[in-house]
Amino acid sequence: MKYEKGYVISGFENFKDKDGYYVFHAGTKKTEKGIVTNGGRVLGVTAKGADLKKARANAYDAVNWISFENKYYRHDIGKAIDEA
């Protein structure tokens, strides 16, 4: 699958001073415009919580702190946690 590249990613500042929230770079690139998408899975967002259900909810909340054009993400990761 071919992914469009070069979209500026904003919102990293939302993770500053937020204990238990993390964003990992994968398909990103640092440019003069800032951090941009560079194909494939761009970022990994994870979070801690009092239990697995809360950690999953926190991670999906944190996904909304990041923005870039054509952003999409999986909604099924950890789904079994909510169904248990």
mmCIF file of the N, C-alpha and C atoms, coordinates in Angstrom:
data_MODEL
# 
_entry.id   MODEL 
# 
loop_
_atom_site.group_PDB 
_atom_site.id 
_atom_site.type_symbol 
_atom_site.label_atom_id 
_atom_site.label_alt_id 
_atom_site.label_comp_id 
_atom_site.label_asym_id 
_atom_site.label_entity_id 
_atom_site.label_seq_id 
_atom_site.pdbx_PDB_ins_code 
_atom_site.Cartn_x 
_atom_site.Cartn_y 
_atom_site.Cartn_z 
_atom_site.occupancy 
_atom_site.B_iso_or_equiv 
_atom_site.pdbx_formal_charge 
_atom_site.auth_seq_id 
_atom_site.auth_comp_id 
_atom_site.auth_asym_id 
_atom_site.auth_atom_id 
_atom_site.pdbx_PDB_model_num 
ATOM 1   N N  . MET A 1 1  ? 0.848   -1.185 0.000  1.00 0.00 ? 1  MET A N  1 
ATOM 2   C CA . MET A 1 1  ? 0.000   0.000  0.000  1.00 0.00 ? 1  MET A CA 1 
ATOM 3   C C  . MET A 1 1  ? 0.892   1.248  0.000  1.00 0.00 ? 1  MET A C  1 
ATOM 4   N N  . LYS A 1 2  ? 0.521   2.226  -0.788 1.00 0.00 ? 2  LYS A N  1 
ATOM 5   C CA . LYS A 1 2  ? 1.288   3.472  -0.868 1.00 0.00 ? 2  LYS A CA 1 
ATOM 6   C C  . LYS A 1 2  ? 0.605   4.536  -0.008 1.00 0.00 ? 2  LYS A C  1 
ATOM 7   N N  . TYR A 1 3  ? 1.402   5.216  0.796  1.00 0.00 ? 3  TYR A N  1 
ATOM 8   C CA . TYR A 1 3  ? 0.885   6.259  1.674  1.00 0.00 ? 3  TYR A CA 1 
ATOM 9   C C  . TYR A 1 3  ? 1.407   7.617  1.217  1.00 0.00 ? 3  TYR A C  1 
ATOM 10  N N  . GLU A 1 4  ? 0.541   8.619  1.283  1.00 0.00 ? 4  GLU A N  1 
ATOM 11  C CA . GLU A 1 4  ? 0.988   9.978  0.994  1.00 0.00 ? 4  GLU A CA 1 
ATOM 12  C C  . GLU A 1 4  ? 1.847   10.457 2.151  1.00 0.00 ? 4  GLU A C  1 
ATOM 13  N N  . LYS A 1 5  ? 2.872   11.213 1.832  1.00 0.00 ? 5  LYS A N  1 
ATOM 14  C CA . LYS A 1 5  ? 3.834   11.656 2.837  1.00 0.00 ? 5  LYS A CA 1 
ATOM 15  C C  . LYS A 1 5  ? 3.900   13.180 2.881  1.00 0.00 ? 5  LYS A C  1 
ATOM 16  N N  . GLY A 1 6  ? 4.490   13.691 3.949  1.00 0.00 ? 6  GLY A N  1 
ATOM 17  C CA . GLY A 1 6  ? 4.767   15.117 4.036  1.00 0.00 ? 6  GLY A CA 1 
ATOM 18  C C  . GLY A 1 6  ? 3.733   15.950 4.758  1.00 0.00 ? 6  GLY A C  1 
ATOM 19  N N  . TYR A 1 7  ? 2.714   15.324 5.370  1.00 0.00 ? 7  TYR A N  1 
ATOM 20  C CA . TYR A 1 7  ? 1.721   16.097 6.121  1.00 0.00 ? 7  TYR A CA 1 
ATOM 21  C C  . TYR A 1 7  ? 2.309   16.490 7.471  1.00 0.00 ? 7  TYR A C  1 
ATOM 22  N N  . VAL A 1 8  ? 2.225   17.765 7.810  1.00 0.00 ? 8  VAL A N  1 
ATOM 23  C CA . VAL A 1 8  ? 2.743   18.258 9.084  1.00 0.00 ? 8  VAL A CA 1 
ATOM 24  C C  . VAL A 1 8  ? 1.874   17.718 10.225 1.00 0.00 ? 8  VAL A C  1 
ATOM 25  N N  . ILE A 1 9  ? 2.545   17.206 11.245 1.00 0.00 ? 9  ILE A N  1 
ATOM 26  C CA . ILE A 1 9  ? 1.852   16.650 12.418 1.00 0.00 ? 9  ILE A CA 1 
ATOM 27  C C  . ILE A 1 9  ? 1.896   17.685 13.530 1.00 0.00 ? 9  ILE A C  1 
ATOM 28  N N  . SER A 1 10 ? 0.750   17.962 14.116 1.00 0.00 ? 10 SER A N  1 
ATOM 29  C CA . SER A 1 10 ? 0.701   18.909 15.237 1.00 0.00 ? 10 SER A CA 1 
ATOM 30  C C  . SER A 1 10 ? 0.103   18.227 16.460 1.00 0.00 ? 10 SER A C  1 
ATOM 31  N N  . GLY A 1 11 ? 0.365   18.793 17.617 1.00 0.00 ? 11 GLY A N  1 
ATOM 32  C CA . GLY A 1 11 ? -0.233  18.310 18.853 1.00 0.00 ? 11 GLY A CA 1 
ATOM 33  C C  . GLY A 1 11 ? 0.728   17.621 19.805 1.00 0.00 ? 11 GLY A C  1 
ATOM 34  N N  . PHE A 1 12 ? 1.988   17.476 19.423 1.00 0.00 ? 12 PHE A N  1 
ATOM 35  C CA . PHE A 1 12 ? 2.934   16.812 20.317 1.00 0.00 ? 12 PHE A CA 1 
ATOM 36  C C  . PHE A 1 12 ? 3.035   17.527 21.667 1.00 0.00 ? 12 PHE A C  1 
ATOM 37  N N  . GLU A 1 13 ? 2.832   18.841 21.663 1.00 0.00 ? 13 GLU A N  1 
ATOM 38  C CA . GLU A 1 13 ? 2.919   19.608 22.907 1.00 0.00 ? 13 GLU A CA 1 
ATOM 39  C C  . GLU A 1 13 ? 1.873   19.167 23.926 1.00 0.00 ? 13 GLU A C  1 
ATOM 40  N N  . ASN A 1 14 ? 0.803   18.536 23.470 1.00 0.00 ? 14 ASN A N  1 
ATOM 41  C CA . ASN A 1 14 ? -0.247  18.066 24.372 1.00 0.00 ? 14 ASN A CA 1 
ATOM 42  C C  . ASN A 1 14 ? 0.227   16.940 25.295 1.00 0.00 ? 14 ASN A C  1 
ATOM 43  N N  . PHE A 1 15 ? 1.326   16.291 24.941 1.00 0.00 ? 15 PHE A N  1 
ATOM 44  C CA . PHE A 1 15 ? 1.858   15.212 25.761 1.00 0.00 ? 15 PHE A CA 1 
ATOM 45  C C  . PHE A 1 15 ? 2.823   15.712 26.836 1.00 0.00 ? 15 PHE A C  1 
ATOM 46  N N  . LYS A 1 16 ? 3.242   16.955 26.707 1.00 0.00 ? 16 LYS A N  1 
ATOM 47  C CA . LYS A 1 16 ? 4.201   17.522 27.670 1.00 0.00 ? 16 LYS A CA 1 
ATOM 48  C C  . LYS A 1 16 ? 3.570   17.580 29.060 1.00 0.00 ? 16 LYS A C  1 
ATOM 49  N N  . ASP A 1 17 ? 4.316   17.102 30.031 1.00 0.00 ? 17 ASP A N  1 
ATOM 50  C CA . ASP A 1 17 ? 3.884   17.109 31.436 1.00 0.00 ? 17 ASP A CA 1 
ATOM 51  C C  . ASP A 1 17 ? 2.647   16.261 31.701 1.00 0.00 ? 17 ASP A C  1 
ATOM 52  N N  . LYS A 1 18 ? 2.323   15.335 30.805 1.00 0.00 ? 18 LYS A N  1 
ATOM 53  C CA . LYS A 1 18 ? 1.197   14.414 31.027 1.00 0.00 ? 18 LYS A CA 1 
ATOM 54  C C  . LYS A 1 18 ? 1.788   13.053 31.400 1.00 0.00 ? 18 LYS A C  1 
ATOM 55  N N  . ASP A 1 19 ? 1.803   12.758 32.669 1.00 0.00 ? 19 ASP A N  1 
ATOM 56  C CA . ASP A 1 19 ? 2.368   11.503 33.139 1.00 0.00 ? 19 ASP A CA 1 
ATOM 57  C C  . ASP A 1 19 ? 1.504   10.334 32.669 1.00 0.00 ? 19 ASP A C  1 
ATOM 58  N N  . GLY A 1 20 ? 2.140   9.333  32.117 1.00 0.00 ? 20 GLY A N  1 
ATOM 59  C CA . GLY A 1 20 ? 1.425   8.137  31.702 1.00 0.00 ? 20 GLY A CA 1 
ATOM 60  C C  . GLY A 1 20 ? 0.894   8.164  30.286 1.00 0.00 ? 20 GLY A C  1 
ATOM 61  N N  . TYR A 1 21 ? 1.214   9.176  29.514 1.00 0.00 ? 21 TYR A N  1 
ATOM 62  C CA . TYR A 1 21 ? 0.797   9.272  28.108 1.00 0.00 ? 21 TYR A CA 1 
ATOM 63  C C  . TYR A 1 21 ? 2.056   9.353  27.248 1.00 0.00 ? 21 TYR A C  1 
ATOM 64  N N  . TYR A 1 22 ? 2.087   8.546  26.186 1.00 0.00 ? 22 TYR A N  1 
ATOM 65  C CA . TYR A 1 22 ? 3.286   8.451  25.364 1.00 0.00 ? 22 TYR A CA 1 
ATOM 66  C C  . TYR A 1 22 ? 2.935   8.411  23.888 1.00 0.00 ? 22 TYR A C  1 
ATOM 67  N N  . VAL A 1 23 ? 3.777   9.036  23.075 1.00 0.00 ? 23 VAL A N  1 
ATOM 68  C CA . VAL A 1 23 ? 3.627   8.945  21.622 1.00 0.00 ? 23 VAL A CA 1 
ATOM 69  C C  . VAL A 1 23 ? 4.981   8.521  21.059 1.00 0.00 ? 23 VAL A C  1 
ATOM 70  N N  . PHE A 1 24 ? 4.967   7.445  20.274 1.00 0.00 ? 24 PHE A N  1 
ATOM 71  C CA . PHE A 1 24 ? 6.177   6.889  19.685 1.00 0.00 ? 24 PHE A CA 1 
ATOM 72  C C  . PHE A 1 24 ? 6.177   7.148  18.187 1.00 0.00 ? 24 PHE A C  1 
ATOM 73  N N  . HIS A 1 25 ? 7.308   7.614  17.687 1.00 0.00 ? 25 HIS A N  1 
ATOM 74  C CA . HIS A 1 25 ? 7.441   7.901  16.261 1.00 0.00 ? 25 HIS A CA 1 
ATOM 75  C C  . HIS A 1 25 ? 7.783   6.626  15.506 1.00 0.00 ? 25 HIS A C  1 
ATOM 76  N N  . ALA A 1 26 ? 7.183   6.454  14.352 1.00 0.00 ? 26 ALA A N  1 
ATOM 77  C CA . ALA A 1 26 ? 7.491   5.324  13.478 1.00 0.00 ? 26 ALA A CA 1 
ATOM 78  C C  . ALA A 1 26 ? 7.712   5.863  12.068 1.00 0.00 ? 26 ALA A C  1 
ATOM 79  N N  . GLY A 1 27 ? 6.634   6.225  11.377 1.00 0.00 ? 27 GLY A N  1 
ATOM 80  C CA . GLY A 1 27 ? 6.737   6.748  10.019 1.00 0.00 ? 27 GLY A CA 1 
ATOM 81  C C  . GLY A 1 27 ? 6.697   8.257  9.995  1.00 0.00 ? 27 GLY A C  1 
ATOM 82  N N  . THR A 1 28 ? 7.660   8.883  10.699 1.00 0.00 ? 28 THR A N  1 
ATOM 83  C CA . THR A 1 28 ? 7.738   10.342 10.731 1.00 0.00 ? 28 THR A CA 1 
ATOM 84  C C  . THR A 1 28 ? 9.110   10.789 10.241 1.00 0.00 ? 28 THR A C  1 
ATOM 85  N N  . LYS A 1 29 ? 9.193   12.060 9.953  1.00 0.00 ? 29 LYS A N  1 
ATOM 86  C CA . LYS A 1 29 ? 10.452  12.635 9.484  1.00 0.00 ? 29 LYS A CA 1 
ATOM 87  C C  . LYS A 1 29 ? 10.527  14.078 9.977  1.00 0.00 ? 29 LYS A C  1 
ATOM 88  N N  . LYS A 1 30 ? 11.694  14.495 10.440 1.00 0.00 ? 30 LYS A N  1 
ATOM 89  C CA . LYS A 1 30 ? 11.894  15.878 10.887 1.00 0.00 ? 30 LYS A CA 1 
ATOM 90  C C  . LYS A 1 30 ? 12.317  16.703 9.679  1.00 0.00 ? 30 LYS A C  1 
ATOM 91  N N  . THR A 1 31 ? 11.589  17.786 9.415  1.00 0.00 ? 31 THR A N  1 
ATOM 92  C CA . THR A 1 31 ? 11.885  18.666 8.284  1.00 0.00 ? 31 THR A CA 1 
ATOM 93  C C  . THR A 1 31 ? 11.885  20.118 8.761  1.00 0.00 ? 31 THR A C  1 
ATOM 94  N N  . GLU A 1 32 ? 12.163  21.029 7.844  1.00 0.00 ? 32 GLU A N  1 
ATOM 95  C CA . GLU A 1 32 ? 12.119  22.457 8.189  1.00 0.00 ? 32 GLU A CA 1 
ATOM 96  C C  . GLU A 1 32 ? 10.692  22.899 8.516  1.00 0.00 ? 32 GLU A C  1 
ATOM 97  N N  . LYS A 1 33 ? 9.685   22.167 8.036  1.00 0.00 ? 33 LYS A N  1 
ATOM 98  C CA . LYS A 1 33 ? 8.283   22.476 8.353  1.00 0.00 ? 33 LYS A CA 1 
ATOM 99  C C  . LYS A 1 33 ? 7.876   21.924 9.713  1.00 0.00 ? 33 LYS A C  1 
ATOM 100 N N  . GLY A 1 34 ? 8.658   21.009 10.253 1.00 0.00 ? 34 GLY A N  1 
ATOM 101 C CA . GLY A 1 34 ? 8.343   20.335 11.509 1.00 0.00 ? 34 GLY A CA 1 
ATOM 102 C C  . GLY A 1 34 ? 8.352   18.831 11.292 1.00 0.00 ? 34 GLY A C  1 
ATOM 103 N N  . ILE A 1 35 ? 7.727   18.113 12.197 1.00 0.00 ? 35 ILE A N  1 
ATOM 104 C CA . ILE A 1 35 ? 7.615   16.660 12.061 1.00 0.00 ? 35 ILE A CA 1 
ATOM 105 C C  . ILE A 1 35 ? 6.501   16.379 11.057 1.00 0.00 ? 35 ILE A C  1 
ATOM 106 N N  . VAL A 1 36 ? 6.796   15.547 10.060 1.00 0.00 ? 36 VAL A N  1 
ATOM 107 C CA . VAL A 1 36 ? 5.810   15.240 9.019  1.00 0.00 ? 36 VAL A CA 1 
ATOM 108 C C  . VAL A 1 36 ? 5.633   13.736 8.890  1.00 0.00 ? 36 VAL A C  1 
ATOM 109 N N  . THR A 1 37 ? 4.516   13.351 8.279  1.00 0.00 ? 37 THR A N  1 
ATOM 110 C CA . THR A 1 37 ? 4.275   11.939 7.998  1.00 0.00 ? 37 THR A CA 1 
ATOM 111 C C  . THR A 1 37 ? 5.265   11.477 6.939  1.00 0.00 ? 37 THR A C  1 
ATOM 112 N N  . ASN A 1 38 ? 5.678   10.212 7.083  1.00 0.00 ? 38 ASN A N  1 
ATOM 113 C CA . ASN A 1 38 ? 6.646   9.682  6.132  1.00 0.00 ? 38 ASN A CA 1 
ATOM 114 C C  . ASN A 1 38 ? 6.280   8.262  5.715  1.00 0.00 ? 38 ASN A C  1 
ATOM 115 N N  . GLY A 1 39 ? 4.977   7.941  5.779  1.00 0.00 ? 39 GLY A N  1 
ATOM 116 C CA . GLY A 1 39 ? 4.492   6.667  5.273  1.00 0.00 ? 39 GLY A CA 1 
ATOM 117 C C  . GLY A 1 39 ? 4.216   5.629  6.340  1.00 0.00 ? 39 GLY A C  1 
ATOM 118 N N  . GLY A 1 40 ? 3.287   4.751  6.036  1.00 0.00 ? 40 GLY A N  1 
ATOM 119 C CA . GLY A 1 40 ? 2.965   3.627  6.913  1.00 0.00 ? 40 GLY A CA 1 
ATOM 120 C C  . GLY A 1 40 ? 2.362   4.042  8.232  1.00 0.00 ? 40 GLY A C  1 
ATOM 121 N N  . ARG A 1 41 ? 2.610   3.233  9.231  1.00 0.00 ? 41 ARG A N  1 
ATOM 122 C CA . ARG A 1 41 ? 2.147   3.578  10.577 1.00 0.00 ? 41 ARG A CA 1 
ATOM 123 C C  . ARG A 1 41 ? 3.008   4.719  11.075 1.00 0.00 ? 41 ARG A C  1 
ATOM 124 N N  . VAL A 1 42 ? 2.387   5.848  11.265 1.00 0.00 ? 42 VAL A N  1 
ATOM 125 C CA . VAL A 1 42 ? 3.111   7.086  11.546 1.00 0.00 ? 42 VAL A CA 1 
ATOM 126 C C  . VAL A 1 42 ? 3.500   7.187  13.018 1.00 0.00 ? 42 VAL A C  1 
ATOM 127 N N  . LEU A 1 43 ? 2.563   6.939  13.916 1.00 0.00 ? 43 LEU A N  1 
ATOM 128 C CA . LEU A 1 43 ? 2.789   7.095  15.350 1.00 0.00 ? 43 LEU A CA 1 
ATOM 129 C C  . LEU A 1 43 ? 2.155   5.938  16.115 1.00 0.00 ? 43 LEU A C  1 
ATOM 130 N N  . GLY A 1 44 ? 2.669   5.700  17.294 1.00 0.00 ? 44 GLY A N  1 
ATOM 131 C CA . GLY A 1 44 ? 2.036   4.784  18.236 1.00 0.00 ? 44 GLY A CA 1 
ATOM 132 C C  . GLY A 1 44 ? 1.718   5.563  19.492 1.00 0.00 ? 44 GLY A C  1 
ATOM 133 N N  . VAL A 1 45 ? 0.462   5.559  19.908 1.00 0.00 ? 45 VAL A N  1 
ATOM 134 C CA . VAL A 1 45 ? 0.038   6.289  21.097 1.00 0.00 ? 45 VAL A CA 1 
ATOM 135 C C  . VAL A 1 45 ? -0.334  5.274  22.169 1.00 0.00 ? 45 VAL A C  1 
ATOM 136 N N  . THR A 1 46 ? 0.259   5.409  23.348 1.00 0.00 ? 46 THR A N  1 
ATOM 137 C CA . THR A 1 46 ? -0.053  4.511  24.452 1.00 0.00 ? 46 THR A CA 1 
ATOM 138 C C  . THR A 1 46 ? -0.288  5.332  25.715 1.00 0.00 ? 46 THR A C  1 
ATOM 139 N N  . ALA A 1 47 ? -0.918  4.690  26.689 1.00 0.00 ? 47 ALA A N  1 
ATOM 140 C CA . ALA A 1 47 ? -1.189  5.372  27.947 1.00 0.00 ? 47 ALA A CA 1 
ATOM 141 C C  . ALA A 1 47 ? -1.322  4.363  29.073 1.00 0.00 ? 47 ALA A C  1 
ATOM 142 N N  . LYS A 1 48 ? -1.131  4.853  30.276 1.00 0.00 ? 48 LYS A N  1 
ATOM 143 C CA . LYS A 1 48 ? -1.344  4.059  31.482 1.00 0.00 ? 48 LYS A CA 1 
ATOM 144 C C  . LYS A 1 48 ? -2.735  4.362  32.026 1.00 0.00 ? 48 LYS A C  1 
ATOM 145 N N  . GLY A 1 49 ? -3.198  3.502  32.917 1.00 0.00 ? 49 GLY A N  1 
ATOM 146 C CA . GLY A 1 49 ? -4.475  3.722  33.580 1.00 0.00 ? 49 GLY A CA 1 
ATOM 147 C C  . GLY A 1 49 ? -4.563  2.854  34.816 1.00 0.00 ? 49 GLY A C  1 
ATOM 148 N N  . ALA A 1 50 ? -5.576  3.062  35.618 1.00 0.00 ? 50 ALA A N  1 
ATOM 149 C CA . ALA A 1 50 ? -5.758  2.296  36.852 1.00 0.00 ? 50 ALA A CA 1 
ATOM 150 C C  . ALA A 1 50 ? -5.953  0.807  36.562 1.00 0.00 ? 50 ALA A C  1 
ATOM 151 N N  . ASP A 1 51 ? -6.500  0.498  35.396 1.00 0.00 ? 51 ASP A N  1 
ATOM 152 C CA . ASP A 1 51 ? -6.647  -0.880 34.934 1.00 0.00 ? 51 ASP A CA 1 
ATOM 153 C C  . ASP A 1 51 ? -6.538  -0.864 33.413 1.00 0.00 ? 51 ASP A C  1 
ATOM 154 N N  . LEU A 1 52 ? -6.599  -2.035 32.797 1.00 0.00 ? 52 LEU A N  1 
ATOM 155 C CA . LEU A 1 52 ? -6.436  -2.104 31.340 1.00 0.00 ? 52 LEU A CA 1 
ATOM 156 C C  . LEU A 1 52 ? -7.520  -1.329 30.600 1.00 0.00 ? 52 LEU A C  1 
ATOM 157 N N  . LYS A 1 53 ? -8.737  -1.402 31.099 1.00 0.00 ? 53 LYS A N  1 
ATOM 158 C CA . LYS A 1 53 ? -9.845  -0.694 30.441 1.00 0.00 ? 53 LYS A CA 1 
ATOM 159 C C  . LYS A 1 53 ? -9.598  0.813  30.423 1.00 0.00 ? 53 LYS A C  1 
ATOM 160 N N  . LYS A 1 54 ? -9.136  1.352  31.554 1.00 0.00 ? 54 LYS A N  1 
ATOM 161 C CA . LYS A 1 54 ? -8.869  2.793  31.643 1.00 0.00 ? 54 LYS A CA 1 
ATOM 162 C C  . LYS A 1 54 ? -7.646  3.164  30.807 1.00 0.00 ? 54 LYS A C  1 
ATOM 163 N N  . ALA A 1 55 ? -6.633  2.306  30.791 1.00 0.00 ? 55 ALA A N  1 
ATOM 164 C CA . ALA A 1 55 ? -5.444  2.577  29.976 1.00 0.00 ? 55 ALA A CA 1 
ATOM 165 C C  . ALA A 1 55 ? -5.819  2.644  28.500 1.00 0.00 ? 55 ALA A C  1 
ATOM 166 N N  . ARG A 1 56 ? -6.656  1.722  28.044 1.00 0.00 ? 56 ARG A N  1 
ATOM 167 C CA . ARG A 1 56 ? -7.116  1.731  26.640 1.00 0.00 ? 56 ARG A CA 1 
ATOM 168 C C  . ARG A 1 56 ? -7.881  3.016  26.351 1.00 0.00 ? 56 ARG A C  1 
ATOM 169 N N  . ALA A 1 57 ? -8.803  3.393  27.246 1.00 0.00 ? 57 ALA A N  1 
ATOM 170 C CA . ALA A 1 57 ? -9.583  4.624  27.062 1.00 0.00 ? 57 ALA A CA 1 
ATOM 171 C C  . ALA A 1 57 ? -8.665  5.847  27.029 1.00 0.00 ? 57 ALA A C  1 
ATOM 172 N N  . ASN A 1 58 ? -7.680  5.883  27.899 1.00 0.00 ? 58 ASN A N  1 
ATOM 173 C CA . ASN A 1 58 ? -6.741  7.010  27.925 1.00 0.00 ? 58 ASN A CA 1 
ATOM 174 C C  . ASN A 1 58 ? -5.957  7.103  26.619 1.00 0.00 ? 58 ASN A C  1 
ATOM 175 N N  . ALA A 1 59 ? -5.525  5.967  26.103 1.00 0.00 ? 59 ALA A N  1 
ATOM 176 C CA . ALA A 1 59 ? -4.763  5.974  24.844 1.00 0.00 ? 59 ALA A CA 1 
ATOM 177 C C  . ALA A 1 59 ? -5.623  6.495  23.701 1.00 0.00 ? 59 ALA A C  1 
ATOM 178 N N  . TYR A 1 60 ? -6.862  6.053  23.628 1.00 0.00 ? 60 TYR A N  1 
ATOM 179 C CA . TYR A 1 60 ? -7.728  6.538  22.555 1.00 0.00 ? 60 TYR A CA 1 
ATOM 180 C C  . TYR A 1 60 ? -8.083  8.012  22.734 1.00 0.00 ? 60 TYR A C  1 
ATOM 181 N N  . ASP A 1 61 ? -8.170  8.496  23.962 1.00 0.00 ? 61 ASP A N  1 
ATOM 182 C CA . ASP A 1 61 ? -8.356  9.941  24.186 1.00 0.00 ? 61 ASP A CA 1 
ATOM 183 C C  . ASP A 1 61 ? -7.146  10.708 23.657 1.00 0.00 ? 61 ASP A C  1 
ATOM 184 N N  . ALA A 1 62 ? -5.948  10.188 23.936 1.00 0.00 ? 62 ALA A N  1 
ATOM 185 C CA . ALA A 1 62 ? -4.709  10.863 23.541 1.00 0.00 ? 62 ALA A CA 1 
ATOM 186 C C  . ALA A 1 62 ? -4.529  10.893 22.027 1.00 0.00 ? 62 ALA A C  1 
ATOM 187 N N  . VAL A 1 63 ? -5.102  9.940  21.318 1.00 0.00 ? 63 VAL A N  1 
ATOM 188 C CA . VAL A 1 63 ? -5.038  9.946  19.846 1.00 0.00 ? 63 VAL A CA 1 
ATOM 189 C C  . VAL A 1 63 ? -5.607  11.259 19.307 1.00 0.00 ? 63 VAL A C  1 
ATOM 190 N N  . ASN A 1 64 ? -6.605  11.786 19.994 1.00 0.00 ? 64 ASN A N  1 
ATOM 191 C CA . ASN A 1 64 ? -7.243  13.033 19.551 1.00 0.00 ? 64 ASN A CA 1 
ATOM 192 C C  . ASN A 1 64 ? -6.384  14.268 19.794 1.00 0.00 ? 64 ASN A C  1 
ATOM 193 N N  . TRP A 1 65 ? -5.302  14.133 20.531 1.00 0.00 ? 65 TRP A N  1 
ATOM 194 C CA . TRP A 1 65 ? -4.411  15.268 20.786 1.00 0.00 ? 65 TRP A CA 1 
ATOM 195 C C  . TRP A 1 65 ? -3.496  15.537 19.604 1.00 0.00 ? 65 TRP A C  1 
ATOM 196 N N  . ILE A 1 66 ? -3.397  14.587 18.704 1.00 0.00 ? 66 ILE A N  1 
ATOM 197 C CA . ILE A 1 66 ? -2.512  14.673 17.533 1.00 0.00 ? 66 ILE A CA 1 
ATOM 198 C C  . ILE A 1 66 ? -3.363  14.930 16.299 1.00 0.00 ? 66 ILE A C  1 
ATOM 199 N N  . SER A 1 67 ? -2.890  15.778 15.401 1.00 0.00 ? 67 SER A N  1 
ATOM 200 C CA . SER A 1 67 ? -3.615  15.975 14.142 1.00 0.00 ? 67 SER A CA 1 
ATOM 201 C C  . SER A 1 67 ? -2.674  16.108 12.966 1.00 0.00 ? 67 SER A C  1 
ATOM 202 N N  . PHE A 1 68 ? -3.170  15.623 11.843 1.00 0.00 ? 68 PHE A N  1 
ATOM 203 C CA . PHE A 1 68 ? -2.516  15.818 10.552 1.00 0.00 ? 68 PHE A CA 1 
ATOM 204 C C  . PHE A 1 68 ? -3.515  15.423 9.476  1.00 0.00 ? 68 PHE A C  1 
ATOM 205 N N  . GLU A 1 69 ? -3.288  15.937 8.297  1.00 0.00 ? 69 GLU A N  1 
ATOM 206 C CA . GLU A 1 69 ? -4.187  15.688 7.180  1.00 0.00 ? 69 GLU A CA 1 
ATOM 207 C C  . GLU A 1 69 ? -4.238  14.189 6.878  1.00 0.00 ? 69 GLU A C  1 
ATOM 208 N N  . ASN A 1 70 ? -5.434  13.694 6.561  1.00 0.00 ? 70 ASN A N  1 
ATOM 209 C CA . ASN A 1 70 ? -5.677  12.284 6.223  1.00 0.00 ? 70 ASN A CA 1 
ATOM 210 C C  . ASN A 1 70 ? -5.399  11.331 7.386  1.00 0.00 ? 70 ASN A C  1 
ATOM 211 N N  . LYS A 1 71 ? -5.456  11.826 8.616  1.00 0.00 ? 71 LYS A N  1 
ATOM 212 C CA . LYS A 1 71 ? -5.215  10.982 9.787  1.00 0.00 ? 71 LYS A CA 1 
ATOM 213 C C  . LYS A 1 71 ? -6.322  9.944  9.912  1.00 0.00 ? 71 LYS A C  1 
ATOM 214 N N  . TYR A 1 72 ? -5.908  8.734  10.161 1.00 0.00 ? 72 TYR A N  1 
ATOM 215 C CA . TYR A 1 72 ? -6.855  7.685  10.518 1.00 0.00 ? 72 TYR A CA 1 
ATOM 216 C C  . TYR A 1 72 ? -6.141  6.722  11.443 1.00 0.00 ? 72 TYR A C  1 
ATOM 217 N N  . TYR A 1 73 ? -6.915  5.962  12.203 1.00 0.00 ? 73 TYR A N  1 
ATOM 218 C CA . TYR A 1 73 ? -6.312  5.033  13.152 1.00 0.00 ? 73 TYR A CA 1 
ATOM 219 C C  . TYR A 1 73 ? -7.254  3.865  13.388 1.00 0.00 ? 73 TYR A C  1 
ATOM 220 N N  . ARG A 1 74 ? -6.667  2.791  13.874 1.00 0.00 ? 74 ARG A N  1 
ATOM 221 C CA . ARG A 1 74 ? -7.445  1.600  14.184 1.00 0.00 ? 74 ARG A CA 1 
ATOM 222 C C  . ARG A 1 74 ? -8.253  1.843  15.457 1.00 0.00 ? 74 ARG A C  1 
ATOM 223 N N  . HIS A 1 75 ? -9.460  1.311  15.467 1.00 0.00 ? 75 HIS A N  1 
ATOM 224 C CA . HIS A 1 75 ? -10.327 1.442  16.639 1.00 0.00 ? 75 HIS A CA 1 
ATOM 225 C C  . HIS A 1 75 ? -10.443 0.132  17.405 1.00 0.00 ? 75 HIS A C  1 
ATOM 226 N N  . ASP A 1 76 ? -9.822  -0.914 16.885 1.00 0.00 ? 76 ASP A N  1 
ATOM 227 C CA . ASP A 1 76 ? -10.005 -2.245 17.459 1.00 0.00 ? 76 ASP A CA 1 
ATOM 228 C C  . ASP A 1 76 ? -8.866  -2.710 18.361 1.00 0.00 ? 76 ASP A C  1 
ATOM 229 N N  . ILE A 1 77 ? -7.807  -1.958 18.491 1.00 0.00 ? 77 ILE A N  1 
ATOM 230 C CA . ILE A 1 77 ? -6.682  -2.401 19.304 1.00 0.00 ? 77 ILE A CA 1 
ATOM 231 C C  . ILE A 1 77 ? -7.109  -2.455 20.774 1.00 0.00 ? 77 ILE A C  1 
ATOM 232 N N  . GLY A 1 78 ? -6.951  -3.626 21.380 1.00 0.00 ? 78 GLY A N  1 
ATOM 233 C CA . GLY A 1 78 ? -7.345  -3.830 22.774 1.00 0.00 ? 78 GLY A CA 1 
ATOM 234 C C  . GLY A 1 78 ? -8.837  -3.981 22.970 1.00 0.00 ? 78 GLY A C  1 
ATOM 235 N N  . LYS A 1 79 ? -9.579  -4.158 21.904 1.00 0.00 ? 79 LYS A N  1 
ATOM 236 C CA . LYS A 1 79 ? -11.041 -4.238 21.993 1.00 0.00 ? 79 LYS A CA 1 
ATOM 237 C C  . LYS A 1 79 ? -11.502 -5.348 22.950 1.00 0.00 ? 79 LYS A C  1 
ATOM 238 N N  . ALA A 1 80 ? -10.766 -6.450 22.988 1.00 0.00 ? 80 ALA A N  1 
ATOM 239 C CA . ALA A 1 80 ? -11.141 -7.555 23.877 1.00 0.00 ? 80 ALA A CA 1 
ATOM 240 C C  . ALA A 1 80 ? -11.147 -7.141 25.335 1.00 0.00 ? 80 ALA A C  1 
ATOM 241 N N  . ILE A 1 81 ? -10.356 -6.121 25.677 1.00 0.00 ? 81 ILE A N  1 
ATOM 242 C CA . ILE A 1 81 ? -10.320 -5.621 27.062 1.00 0.00 ? 81 ILE A CA 1 
ATOM 243 C C  . ILE A 1 81 ? -11.699 -5.107 27.462 1.00 0.00 ? 81 ILE A C  1 
ATOM 244 N N  . ASP A 1 82 ? -12.346 -4.364 26.577 1.00 0.00 ? 82 ASP A N  1 
ATOM 245 C CA . ASP A 1 82 ? -13.671 -3.816 26.881 1.00 0.00 ? 82 ASP A CA 1 
ATOM 246 C C  . ASP A 1 82 ? -14.750 -4.873 26.850 1.00 0.00 ? 82 ASP A C  1 
ATOM 247 N N  . GLU A 1 83 ? -14.509 -5.962 26.165 1.00 0.00 ? 83 GLU A N  1 
ATOM 248 C CA . GLU A 1 83 ? -15.506 -7.022 26.050 1.00 0.00 ? 83 GLU A CA 1 
ATOM 249 C C  . GLU A 1 83 ? -15.379 -8.073 27.142 1.00 0.00 ? 83 GLU A C  1 
ATOM 250 N N  . ALA A 1 84 ? -14.314 -7.998 27.944 1.00 0.00 ? 84 ALA A N  1 
ATOM 251 C CA . ALA A 1 84 ? -14.077 -9.001 28.996 1.00 0.00 ? 84 ALA A CA 1 
ATOM 252 C C  . ALA A 1 84 ? -14.981 -8.769 30.191 1.00 0.00 ? 84 ALA A C  1 
# 
